[in-house]
Amino acid sequence: MTTVAYGQSRRDELRSRAVAQLKGPDPRTRVDAMAAFGVLYELASSPSTAPDALALLHELQVHQVEVDLQDEELRRSRIELESLLNRQVQLYDCAPMGYLTVDCNAVLRELNRMGANLLGFERDSLRGQSLERYLTPEGVSTLRAMLGRVIADASTEFADLPLRPAQDGETRCMHASACLDPAGGGFLIGLIAATGSKATPVA
């Protein structure tokens, strides 16, 4: 009975020492795992603890293989997610229609290249500005009414938004659609140029 208790106690001690090594500064590295294995190899040289040390060593080796496989799977998943994210960014930024994200006050938070082109300004200068700033008074009223309907019905609404005249004096009008932003706190707006209106090429 005493021998059994001693063996279990010794195994627990070995496990604690090995786990302490594996939970070092960076438990993901092979260095810590190898340090733990080194402790067990050293203790395995004693006949009194060799069986327990070798059993625990095997357990840790199996665990290390599992960790390596998990790490490989995580790296593969990360690559796939990064590829998917890049593709979604390309689809958004290179879409042939304007995409705008505005808050509840119609302040522009995000927009794609075509959105900037349709409004006729540099994209960076548009962020943080109210969309109403680029609309005629009639367009401002129409935008507010459209967004009000979106809030009331939680639906996608449509309207024509006349823009302020460009530098060349040309009057432009945009076909707009709007819905609630799934992320909350604002709206998603799509824009396409009405017949006869042209986008202004900007970066």
N, C-alpha and C positions, 0 to 999 in steps of 0.2 A: 504493500500500500504506500509505504514511504517512497519506494523507488518510482512508482507511478506518479505520485504527487510531485516528486523532484523533476521527473521528465517533463511533465506538463508545465511546471514553473519555468524550467530552463527554456522550453520552446517558446513560452510567452515572452521571456526576456529576449530571445533571439528575434522574435517577430517585432518587438518594440524597437530594437536597435536597427533592424533593417528598414522598418517604416520611417524611423527618424532620418535615415539617410535619404530615403525616397522623397521625404517632405522637406528637403533642403531648400536653398535659395530659388531653384527652378526645377521642380519635380518633373517637368516635361523632358529634361535633357537626359541623355544616356549616361552622363557623368555620374549623376546621383544614383541611378540604378546600378551602375558598375561598382560604386562605392559600397552599396548595400550587399551586393554579391561578394565583394572582397571580404566583408566582415564574416559572412557565412562560410566562405571557403576557409578562412582562418580558423573558425570554431569547429569546422568539420574535421580538422586534424586531430581532435581529441576523441578517443574512442567512446567516452561517456556521453558526448553530445552529438557525435557524428550522424546517427540516424535521424534525429530531429532536425539537425541543421540541413541535411540533404533534402529532407521532405519539404522543409520550408523554402529551401533554395529552388526546388522544382516549382513550388507554388508561385514564387516571385517571378520565375522565368516565364511561366504561363501568363501571369499578369502583365509582364512587360510586353509579350507578344500581343496581347489584347490591346494594350495602350498604343502600341505601334500601329496596329490595324485601325484603331479609332482615329489616330492622328492622320493617317493616310486618307481615311474617308473624309475627315474634316477639311483637309487640304483640297481634295477633289470637289467637295461641296462648295468651298469658298471660290474656287476657280469658276465653277458653273454659275454661282450667284453673281460674281463680278461680270461675267460675260452677259448674263441676262440683264443686269443693271445697265451696262453699256449700251445694249441693244435698245432698251426702253428709253434711255436718254437720247439716242439717235432718232428713234421714232418720234419723240416729242419735239426735239429741236429742229428736225428737218421736215416736219409735216408741212404739206402744201396749204395749210390754213393756220390762222392765228389762234394760239392758245394763251389765255390769260388766267391767272389766279389772283383774285382780289379779296380783300377782307370785307367786313360788313359795312365799311364806309367807302367801298369801291376803290380803295388804295391798292395799287398794283404791287403784288408781292413777287410773282414770277410770270415770265412770258417767254415764248419761243421766238426764234428769228423772224418768222413770218408775222407774228404779232407786232414786233417792233417795226417791221417794214410797213405794215398797214397803218400804224399810227404815225409813221414818218419821222421817228426819232431813234437815237442810239438806245440800245436796250438798257445799258447801265444807267442812263439818265432817266429812264422811265420808272425804274424800280423805286418805290416809295412815294410816287406821285399819284394823285387821284385820277382815275380814268375820266372823270367828269371834266377835268381840265382840258381834254382834247376833243370834247364834244360841243356842239352848238347848244344854246339854251333849250331848244326843242329836244336835242339828243339827251341832255341831262334828265329832262322830265321823262322821256321814254325809258331811259336806263333805270331810273328809280322805280317806275311803274313795273317794268319787267322783273326786277329783283324782288319787288314786293309780291308779285304773283308767285315767284319761285318759293318764297318763304311761306306764303299762305297755303299753297297746294303741294309743296314738296315735289314739284314736277319740273320738267324741262320746258322753258318758255322761249319764245322767239320774238324778235323785233328788229326793225331797221334803225340804225344809229347814225345820224348825220354828224360828220366830223367838222371841226373848225377848218376853214379854208387853209390850204397849204401855202407855202411861201409864194408859189406862182399864182395864187388866187383861185386855184381849182377847188371846187366843192366836191367832197367825197362822201360816200355813204357806205356803211358796212351792214351786211346781214349778220345778226348776232343771235346766238343761242346761249342760254345760261341754265345752270343747275347748281344745287348745293354742293359744296366741296365735301367729299366723304371724310376728309381729315377734320372737318368742323371749322366753324368760325369764319366762313366766307363762301365764295362762289367760284365756279369754273365757268369761263366764258369762251366761246368759240367765235371767231370772226372770219368772214370771207368778204371780199370786195364785191359790192353791188355792181351790176352791169354798167359799164362806163366809168367806173372808179378804178384807179390804178394804185398799186402799192408803191411806196417810195423806197428804193433800194438802200438799205442801211445795214451796218454790221449787227 
